Amino acid sequence: MSPRRLAGFHPSAGTWAAAGNRFTKRRIVPPLPVGAYTQKITGVPLTGGQASGTIPGFATVTGTQASPPAFTEITDVNVATAGTYIVNWSVTLSGTTSSADADNFLLSQNATILASSVNPGTPGTYPQAPVVITAAPGDNINIFTSGNNATSGATYSATITGASGPLTLTVGPQGLGTTWYPAQVTLSTTTGALDTSTALVYLGIGGVPTMQVATVFSGNGTAALAIPSMQPGEFIIVTWTNGHPGDTASMNVIGTMDALTTGRGS
């Protein structure tokens, strides 16, 4: 039986499209108009309350070089996420040293010198003045020797201390007629219970925090939410600070909601 005759037997089945030596039936289904959503279901489990992101910043790194020549890299780190960070750094000399090793370290960002070290040419560890940077993803921060060759027998070490920026995640009801009744929010980070971050939970409008409703120390845990019902345009906003750079932080809002449906309402 030909495809033309088959289509005649089933006029409501749609059209037939040739694909090689086979025929595929394709039904065109029109979208439902907004006016079809006339019923409301209530008390269903809340959906859409999940979000996750990466804590911005960079990790702590330490490097060591024995008797390095001038302009030798000691250590470096890449910035994962754009932001403004405070770079704390220190330098260490050990072994046989001399005056040639004094002030012989440089801190740079993408090969642009940010600061020169202040240290005597004697063994010891010397913390340096912090430097504030504005960085883009992939920016390289490094410490290298200055214009002097190290004294033969001297060992150079340097540390860049990790820094993190805040991470903010936002969730809220979406769609006409949707109402949230949040009961609690669960927060987590990759580091887990030993995390040193703090998470602040807000209720906001248009993505702007307007009222703090909970604080979760260590950035991991569950907080009860004693807040009014939420309409589209209202949000639960969580901001982590002092987290571990590169960690994944997540939020999950639990509760019930009302939503429009084309079926029979409850």
C-alpha positions as CSV (number, residue, x, y, z in Angstrom):
1,M,0.0,0.0,0.0
2,S,1.4,3.4,-1.0
3,P,2.2,6.2,1.6
4,R,-0.4,8.3,-0.2
5,R,-3.1,5.7,0.5
6,L,-1.9,5.2,4.1
7,A,-2.2,8.9,4.7
8,G,-5.7,8.8,3.3
9,F,-6.7,6.1,5.9
10,H,-5.4,8.3,8.8
11,P,-6.0,11.9,7.9
12,S,-5.4,13.0,11.6
13,A,-2.0,11.4,11.7
14,G,-0.3,14.3,10.1
15,T,2.2,14.2,7.3
16,W,4.7,11.6,5.9
17,A,8.3,12.4,5.2
18,A,10.6,10.3,3.2
19,A,13.9,9.3,4.9
20,G,15.9,7.1,2.5
21,N,13.8,4.0,1.8
22,R,11.7,4.4,5.0
23,F,8.8,6.7,5.9
24,T,8.5,8.5,9.2
25,K,5.1,9.6,10.5
26,R,5.2,13.1,12.0
27,R,2.4,14.7,14.0
28,I,2.2,18.4,14.3
29,V,1.0,19.3,17.8
30,P,0.0,23.0,18.3
31,P,1.2,24.7,21.6
32,L,-1.4,25.1,24.3
33,P,-2.6,28.7,24.7
34,V,-2.0,30.5,28.0
35,G,-5.7,30.6,28.5
36,A,-5.8,26.8,28.8
37,Y,-4.2,27.0,32.2
38,T,-7.3,27.7,34.2
39,Q,-6.9,25.3,37.2
40,K,-4.6,25.5,40.2
41,I,-2.9,22.6,41.9
42,T,-1.8,23.2,45.5
43,G,0.6,21.6,48.0
44,V,2.8,20.0,45.4
45,P,6.6,19.6,46.2
46,L,8.5,22.7,45.4
47,T,10.5,22.6,42.1
48,G,13.1,25.0,40.8
49,G,14.8,25.7,44.1
50,Q,18.2,24.3,43.2
51,A,21.3,26.2,42.1
52,S,25.1,25.7,42.2
53,G,28.2,27.6,41.4
54,T,32.0,27.8,41.8
55,I,33.7,29.8,44.6
56,P,35.9,32.3,42.8
57,G,39.5,33.0,43.6
58,F,42.8,31.1,43.6
59,A,44.5,28.5,45.8
60,T,47.6,28.7,48.1
61,V,50.8,27.8,46.3
62,T,54.4,27.5,47.4
63,G,57.5,27.0,45.3
64,T,61.3,26.6,45.8
65,Q,64.3,27.1,43.7
66,A,68.0,26.4,44.5
67,S,70.4,29.2,43.6
68,P,68.1,30.6,40.9
69,P,69.4,32.9,38.2
70,A,67.9,36.4,37.7
71,F,64.2,36.4,36.6
72,T,63.5,32.8,37.5
73,E,60.0,31.9,38.5
74,I,59.6,30.6,42.1
75,T,55.9,29.9,42.1
76,D,52.7,30.9,40.3
77,V,48.9,30.4,40.4
78,N,46.0,31.0,37.9
79,V,42.9,32.9,38.8
80,A,39.8,30.8,38.1
81,T,37.1,33.5,38.3
82,A,37.0,37.2,37.6
83,G,37.0,39.4,40.7
84,T,39.0,41.7,43.0
85,Y,41.3,39.9,45.4
86,I,43.8,40.7,48.2
87,V,47.1,38.9,47.3
88,N,49.1,37.9,50.5
89,W,52.6,36.7,49.8
90,S,55.8,35.9,51.6
91,V,59.4,35.0,50.7
92,T,61.9,32.8,52.3
93,L,65.7,32.5,52.1
94,S,67.8,29.6,53.4
95,G,71.2,28.1,53.0
96,T,74.2,30.3,52.1
97,T,73.0,33.9,51.5
98,S,74.5,37.3,50.9
99,S,73.5,40.9,50.3
100,A,72.8,40.0,46.7
101,D,69.7,38.1,47.9
102,A,68.2,41.2,49.6
103,D,65.0,42.5,48.0
104,N,65.4,40.0,45.2
105,F,61.8,38.8,44.6
106,L,59.1,40.3,42.4
107,L,55.3,39.7,42.4
108,S,53.6,40.0,39.1
109,Q,50.3,39.6,37.3
110,N,50.5,38.5,33.7
111,A,54.1,39.6,33.5
112,T,53.3,43.1,34.9
113,I,55.2,43.8,38.1
114,L,53.0,44.5,41.1
115,A,55.5,44.7,43.9
116,S,59.2,44.1,44.9
117,S,60.0,42.2,48.0
118,V,61.4,43.9,51.1
119,N,63.8,41.4,52.8
120,P,67.4,41.3,54.1
121,G,69.9,39.0,52.5
122,T,69.8,36.6,55.5
123,P,68.0,33.4,56.1
124,G,64.4,33.7,57.2
125,T,60.8,34.1,56.1
126,Y,59.6,37.6,55.3
127,P,55.8,38.4,54.9
128,Q,55.2,41.1,52.3
129,A,52.7,43.9,52.1
130,P,49.4,42.6,50.6
131,V,48.5,43.7,47.1
132,V,44.9,44.3,45.8
133,I,44.3,43.1,42.2
134,T,41.5,43.0,39.8
135,A,41.7,39.8,37.8
136,A,40.1,38.0,34.8
137,P,39.7,34.3,34.5
138,G,43.1,32.7,33.6
139,D,45.2,35.6,34.9
140,N,48.5,34.4,36.2
141,I,50.0,35.6,39.4
142,N,53.6,34.6,40.1
143,I,56.7,35.4,42.1
144,F,60.1,35.3,40.5
145,T,63.7,36.5,41.2
146,S,64.6,40.1,40.5
147,G,67.7,41.3,38.5
148,N,70.3,39.6,40.7
149,N,71.5,36.0,40.4
150,A,71.0,34.2,43.7
151,T,74.1,33.5,45.8
152,S,75.5,30.1,45.1
153,G,74.1,27.8,47.8
154,A,71.1,30.0,48.6
155,T,67.6,28.5,48.4
156,Y,64.7,30.7,47.5
157,S,61.1,29.9,48.5
158,A,57.9,31.9,48.0
159,T,54.2,31.5,48.9
160,I,51.1,33.1,47.4
161,T,48.2,32.7,49.9
162,G,44.9,31.7,48.4
163,A,42.1,34.2,48.3
164,S,38.4,33.8,47.5
165,G,35.6,36.2,46.4
166,P,32.0,35.9,47.3
167,L,29.6,33.6,45.5
168,T,25.9,34.5,45.2
169,L,23.2,32.1,44.1
170,T,19.5,33.0,43.5
171,V,16.3,31.0,43.1
172,G,12.7,31.9,43.0
173,P,9.3,30.9,41.7
174,Q,8.8,31.2,37.9
175,G,5.7,31.3,35.8
176,L,2.2,32.8,36.0
177,G,0.3,31.7,39.1
178,T,3.2,30.0,40.8
179,T,3.4,30.5,44.6
180,W,6.2,29.1,46.7
181,Y,5.9,28.1,50.4
182,P,9.6,27.5,51.4
183,A,10.2,25.5,54.6
184,Q,14.0,25.2,54.6
185,V,17.2,25.6,52.6
186,T,20.1,23.1,52.5
187,L,23.5,24.4,51.7
188,S,26.7,22.5,50.8
189,T,30.2,23.0,49.5
190,T,32.8,20.6,48.2
191,T,35.0,21.0,51.3
192,G,32.1,20.1,53.5
193,A,31.8,20.5,57.3
194,L,35.4,21.6,57.7
195,D,34.8,24.6,55.4
196,T,35.6,28.0,56.9
197,S,33.1,29.9,54.8
198,T,29.9,31.7,56.0
199,A,26.7,31.6,54.0
200,L,24.1,34.4,54.5
201,V,20.5,33.7,53.3
202,Y,18.3,36.6,52.2
203,L,14.8,37.2,50.9
204,G,15.0,39.6,48.0
205,I,13.0,41.3,45.3
206,G,14.3,41.4,41.7
207,G,17.5,39.7,42.8
208,V,18.3,42.4,45.4
209,P,18.7,41.2,49.0
210,T,16.1,43.0,51.2
211,M,16.0,40.9,54.4
212,Q,18.4,38.5,56.0
213,V,16.6,35.3,57.1
214,A,19.4,32.9,58.1
215,T,23.2,32.5,58.7
216,V,24.9,29.1,58.0
217,F,28.4,28.9,59.5
218,S,30.9,26.6,57.6
219,G,28.7,27.2,54.5
220,N,27.2,23.7,55.0
221,G,24.0,22.9,56.8
222,T,20.2,23.4,56.8
223,A,18.3,26.5,57.9
224,A,14.6,26.8,58.5
225,L,12.9,29.5,56.6
226,A,10.2,31.4,58.4
227,I,9.2,33.6,55.5
228,P,6.0,34.6,53.7
229,S,4.8,32.9,50.6
230,M,6.7,33.9,47.5
231,Q,5.5,35.1,44.1
232,P,7.4,35.4,40.8
233,G,9.9,38.3,41.2
234,E,10.8,37.3,44.8
235,F,13.9,35.4,45.4
236,I,15.9,33.4,48.0
237,I,19.5,34.7,47.7
238,V,22.5,32.9,49.3
239,T,26.0,34.5,49.5
240,W,29.1,32.5,50.5
241,T,32.2,34.4,51.8
242,N,35.7,33.2,52.7
243,G,35.1,29.9,50.9
244,H,37.7,27.6,49.3
245,P,38.5,28.8,45.7
246,G,37.3,26.2,43.2
247,D,34.8,24.6,45.5
248,T,31.3,23.9,44.2
249,A,28.6,25.5,46.4
250,S,25.0,24.4,46.2
251,M,21.6,25.4,47.5
252,N,18.4,23.4,47.7
253,V,15.1,25.0,48.8
254,I,12.5,22.5,50.1
255,G,8.8,23.2,50.6
256,T,5.5,23.2,48.7
257,M,4.1,25.3,45.9
258,D,0.9,26.2,44.0
259,A,1.0,26.1,40.2
260,L,-1.5,26.5,37.3
261,T,-2.4,23.5,35.3
262,T,-4.8,22.5,32.4
263,G,-6.2,19.6,34.5
264,R,-8.5,19.6,37.5
265,G,-7.3,21.6,40.4
266,S,-7.1,20.4,43.9
